[in-house]
Amino acid sequence: MKQPFEYTGLFIEHCGTSCANHCRFCIAGKAKADDLSFERFAAFVRRFDDWRRAKECHRFELLFNWMRAENWDMDTAVAMKRLHRQVMPEIREALFMGGIQFKSDSDLKAWLAERRNLGTDLIWVSLAGNHELHNKWVGRKGDFEFNMRAIDFANELGYMRGEVLFLTKSTLPMIEDLLDLMDAIPGREWRKVRVVHYRGRGKRMMHERITTDDCQRLSPRVLRDLQERDSLRTASEWIRLFREGLEPVPLKTRLFLNVTQSNIADLEEKSCDVIVADLEARTEQVWNALPDIGYLCDRYGVPDSQDTRLYPAGELERIWMDQYLQENLIEIERDLTTLTNN
């Protein structure tokens, strides 16, 4: 039996800038920068914000993302902050360092100072192991060192820091040394130790997934910050849960809208009500064309599997759904659902 739907909001995204990295774990996959102006994108997002407020849709989230790296000019940075604070003030602003074009020390300091003056007080870095492995996995020599310089300069300017550290087969031998290095640097606000998700380029990293034995050997300080720790299970454990026959609960999901230079004119001519109704209808059409978890589990699950790799919630469904779509070659709008996008 399929789950009923409950739409919680709308996520509007656009790939507005290029990224200097080519990360093996990137969830955005093959997204390429589009030439839609930020001014036009922002006007479209504000129209939805006005619509939401007029309808008093207090529980309807509106989120936006100008995708990829923050390689935009100061005017765009100012406009971005203004839009963020208007549309999603509850979400903490952060300066993402992933994929930033290399800068000299003086230019990097000035760039960080400009954005600090805009009110941003959190820098976000993502690291994959030591400098050699990190640079290899992000596809850019010197990226680890660039991030370390940025952290030092950010500390001088009064930034706090957020850290994402990837936990994989390759990073296991060096995770403690990396923690020692980062613990010695002041200014950390939060840390997330994260497995690589089955999305985008990360789909090709199944061999890097940690196992139950790996998890049992992790130190308390790694486990403390391990994201999704309580939901990490083997395939056999997930299959047992899927087959318990629990009544399906409403699936809470956002609607997804990718705005580009090629479709913006058409979207601008439609009312927000029409756009949302169309997205709901198309999303449900995708879901209705796909099998439920019971079918996927019976078709692709191996109950007595000796696979001890760990999967967070939703991962096996995504993997099995990919297998189903490859087998059946059905045409759907994959970008509309969390189980089929990327």
C-alpha positions in Angstrom: 0.0 0.0 0.0 1.4 3.4 -1.0 1.8 6.2 1.4 -0.6 9.2 1.2 0.9 12.6 0.6 1.4 15.6 2.7 3.2 18.5 1.0 5.1 20.7 3.5 6.4 23.4 1.2 8.2 24.3 -2.0 11.9 24.2 -2.7 13.0 26.5 -5.6 16.4 25.9 -6.9 18.7 27.1 -9.7 22.3 26.3 -10.6 23.5 29.9 -10.8 27.3 29.6 -10.5 30.1 27.3 -11.4 32.1 25.2 -8.9 35.8 25.0 -8.8 35.8 21.5 -7.4 34.8 18.2 -8.9 33.9 16.3 -5.7 33.4 12.5 -5.9 30.7 12.8 -3.2 28.8 15.8 -4.7 25.0 15.3 -4.5 24.4 17.8 -7.3 25.9 15.5 -9.9 26.1 16.9 -13.4 24.4 20.3 -12.7 25.9 23.0 -14.9 25.7 26.8 -14.3 22.8 28.5 -16.0 22.8 32.2 -17.1 19.5 33.2 -15.4 20.1 36.5 -13.6 19.8 36.5 -9.8 17.6 39.6 -10.0 15.0 37.7 -12.1 15.3 34.6 -9.9 14.9 36.6 -6.7 11.8 38.4 -8.1 10.2 35.0 -8.8 11.0 33.7 -5.3 9.5 36.9 -3.7 6.3 36.4 -5.7 5.9 33.0 -4.0 6.7 34.6 -0.6 4.0 37.2 -1.1 1.6 34.5 -2.2 2.3 32.3 0.8 1.8 35.3 3.2 -1.4 36.4 1.5 -2.8 32.9 1.8 -1.6 32.6 5.4 0.1 29.3 4.6 2.1 29.4 7.8 3.0 25.7 7.6 4.0 25.9 4.0 7.8 26.2 3.9 9.4 28.2 1.1 13.1 27.5 0.5 15.4 28.5 -2.2 19.0 27.6 -3.3 21.2 29.4 -5.8 23.2 26.2 -6.3 26.8 25.3 -6.5 29.7 27.4 -5.1 29.5 31.0 -3.8 31.5 32.4 -6.7 29.4 35.5 -7.1 30.1 39.2 -7.0 29.4 41.5 -4.1 26.2 42.9 -5.5 24.8 39.4 -5.8 26.0 38.6 -2.3 24.1 41.6 -0.9 21.0 40.7 -2.8 21.3 37.0 -1.7 21.4 38.0 1.9 18.4 40.3 1.6 16.4 37.5 -0.1 17.5 34.9 2.5 16.5 37.1 5.4 13.1 37.8 3.9 12.1 34.4 2.7 13.8 32.0 5.2 15.0 33.9 8.2 14.7 30.8 10.4 17.6 29.2 8.5 21.1 30.1 9.7 23.2 31.9 7.2 26.6 30.5 6.4 29.4 31.0 4.0 30.1 27.8 2.2 33.8 27.3 1.2 33.2 24.3 -1.1 34.2 25.1 -4.7 35.4 28.6 -4.0 37.9 29.8 -6.6 41.4 30.1 -5.2 42.4 33.5 -4.0 45.6 35.1 -2.7 45.9 35.7 1.0 45.1 39.4 0.6 42.1 38.7 -1.7 40.8 35.9 0.6 40.9 38.1 3.6 39.1 40.9 1.8 36.5 38.5 0.4 35.8 37.1 3.9 35.8 40.6 5.5 33.2 41.8 2.9 30.8 39.0 3.7 31.4 39.4 7.4 30.4 43.0 7.1 27.1 41.8 5.5 26.3 40.0 8.8 27.4 36.5 8.0 29.2 35.0 11.0 29.5 31.3 10.2 31.9 29.7 7.8 31.1 26.1 6.6 33.9 23.7 5.5 33.6 20.1 4.3 36.7 17.9 4.5 37.4 14.4 3.3 40.4 13.0 5.3 43.8 14.5 5.3 45.1 17.0 2.8 46.2 14.4 0.2 43.0 12.4 0.2 40.8 15.5 0.4 42.5 17.1 -2.6 42.1 13.9 -4.6 38.4 13.5 -3.8 37.5 17.1 -4.5 39.5 17.1 -7.7 41.7 20.1 -6.9 45.2 20.2 -5.7 45.6 22.7 -2.8 41.9 22.8 -1.8 42.6 21.4 1.8 45.3 24.0 2.4 43.0 26.8 1.0 40.3 25.8 3.5 42.8 25.9 6.3 43.9 29.4 5.4 40.2 30.5 5.1 39.6 29.1 8.6 42.5 31.0 10.1 41.4 34.3 8.4 37.8 33.7 9.4 38.8 33.3 13.0 40.6 36.7 12.9 37.4 38.3 11.6 35.1 36.8 14.3 33.5 34.0 12.3 32.3 30.8 14.0 32.8 27.5 12.1 30.7 24.5 11.0 32.5 21.3 9.9 31.3 18.4 7.7 33.8 15.5 7.9 33.1 12.5 5.6 33.3 9.1 7.1 34.2 6.4 4.5 36.4 3.3 4.2 39.3 5.6 3.0 38.9 8.2 5.7 38.6 5.8 8.6 42.4 5.4 9.2 42.8 9.2 9.3 39.6 10.4 11.0 41.2 10.7 14.5 44.1 12.7 13.2 41.7 15.0 11.4 39.7 15.5 14.5 42.9 16.3 16.4 43.8 18.9 13.8 40.3 20.5 13.8 39.9 20.4 17.6 43.1 22.4 18.0 41.5 25.3 16.0 39.2 27.6 17.9 35.8 28.8 16.8 33.9 25.6 16.0 30.2 25.9 16.5 29.1 22.5 15.2 30.5 19.4 13.6 28.8 16.7 11.5 30.5 13.5 10.7 28.6 12.2 7.6 28.6 9.1 5.4 28.5 9.6 1.7 24.9 9.5 0.4 23.6 7.7 -2.6 22.9 10.8 -4.7 24.7 12.5 -7.6 28.3 11.4 -7.9 28.0 9.7 -4.5 26.2 6.8 -6.3 29.5 5.7 -7.5 30.9 5.4 -4.0 29.1 2.3 -2.6 32.5 0.7 -2.0 33.3 3.4 0.5 30.3 2.8 2.7 31.3 1.9 6.3 30.2 -1.4 7.9 28.9 -2.5 11.3 32.4 -3.6 12.2 33.7 -0.2 11.3 31.1 1.6 13.3 31.8 -0.5 16.4 35.4 0.6 16.3 34.6 4.3 16.1 35.7 6.4 19.1 33.1 8.2 21.3 33.9 11.6 19.8 33.3 10.3 16.3 30.0 8.7 17.3 28.9 11.8 19.1 28.8 13.8 15.9 27.9 11.0 13.5 24.9 12.3 11.6 22.0 9.8 11.2 23.8 7.5 13.7 20.5 6.2 15.1 19.1 5.3 11.7 22.2 3.5 10.3 21.3 -0.1 9.6 22.4 -3.0 7.3 20.2 -4.0 4.3 19.0 -7.1 6.2 17.9 -4.9 9.2 16.1 -2.5 6.9 14.3 -5.4 5.1 13.0 -6.7 8.4 11.6 -3.3 9.3 10.0 -3.0 5.8 8.3 -6.4 6.2 6.8 -5.8 9.6 3.7 -4.6 7.8 3.2 -1.3 9.6 0.4 1.0 8.3 1.9 3.6 6.0 2.0 7.1 7.5 1.6 10.2 5.3 4.7 11.0 3.3 5.8 14.5 4.2 7.6 15.9 1.2 8.4 19.3 -0.4 7.5 20.1 -4.0 10.6 20.7 -6.1 10.9 23.4 -8.8 14.1 23.9 -10.9 14.1 27.4 -12.4 16.2 28.0 -15.4 16.7 30.6 -18.2 14.7 28.3 -20.5 11.6 28.0 -18.3 11.5 31.3 -16.3 9.4 33.1 -18.9 6.7 30.5 -18.8 6.7 30.4 -15.0 6.4 34.2 -14.8 3.2 34.1 -16.8 1.5 31.6 -14.5 0.0 32.3 -11.1 1.5 30.7 -8.0 -1.7 28.7 -7.5 -1.4 27.3 -11.0 2.3 26.4 -10.6 1.8 24.7 -7.2 -1.3 22.7 -8.5 0.7 21.7 -11.6 3.7 20.5 -9.5 1.4 18.6 -7.2 -0.3 16.8 -10.1 3.0 16.0 -11.8 4.6 14.8 -8.6 1.7 12.5 -7.8 1.8 11.2 -11.4 5.5 10.2 -10.8 4.6 8.5 -7.5 1.7 6.7 -9.0 4.0 5.3 -11.8 6.4 3.9 -9.2 6.1 0.7 -7.1 5.7 0.9 -3.3 8.4 -0.2 -0.8 6.8 -3.6 -0.4 7.4 -4.4 -4.1 10.9 -3.0 -4.1 11.8 -5.0 -1.0 10.4 -8.2 -2.5 12.1 -7.6 -5.8 15.5 -6.4 -4.8 15.9 -7.1 -1.1 18.1 -10.1 0.1 16.9 -10.9 3.6 19.9 -13.1 4.5 22.4 -10.9 2.8 25.9 -10.9 4.3 26.3 -7.2 3.3 27.2 -5.4 6.5 27.4 -2.0 5.0 25.3 0.7 6.8 22.5 2.7 5.1 20.7 5.7 6.6 17.0 6.0 6.2 15.8 6.3 2.6 19.0 5.0 1.0 17.9 1.5 0.2 14.7 2.8 -1.3 16.7 5.1 -3.6 19.1 2.3 -4.6 16.2 -0.1 -5.3 14.3 2.5 -7.2 17.3 3.1 -9.4 17.4 -0.6 -10.1 13.7 -0.7 -10.9 14.0 2.3 -13.3 17.0 0.8 -15.1 15.1 -2.5 -15.5 11.8 -1.0 -16.7 13.0 2.1 -18.6 9.9 4.1 -17.8 9.8 7.8 -18.6 9.2 10.0 -15.5 10.3 13.4 -14.3 12.9 12.2 -11.9 13.7 15.6 -10.5 10.3 15.8 -8.8 10.8 13.3 -6.0 13.4 12.6 -3.3 13.5 8.9 -4.3 14.3 9.5 -8.0 16.2 12.7 -8.4 19.9 12.8 -9.1 
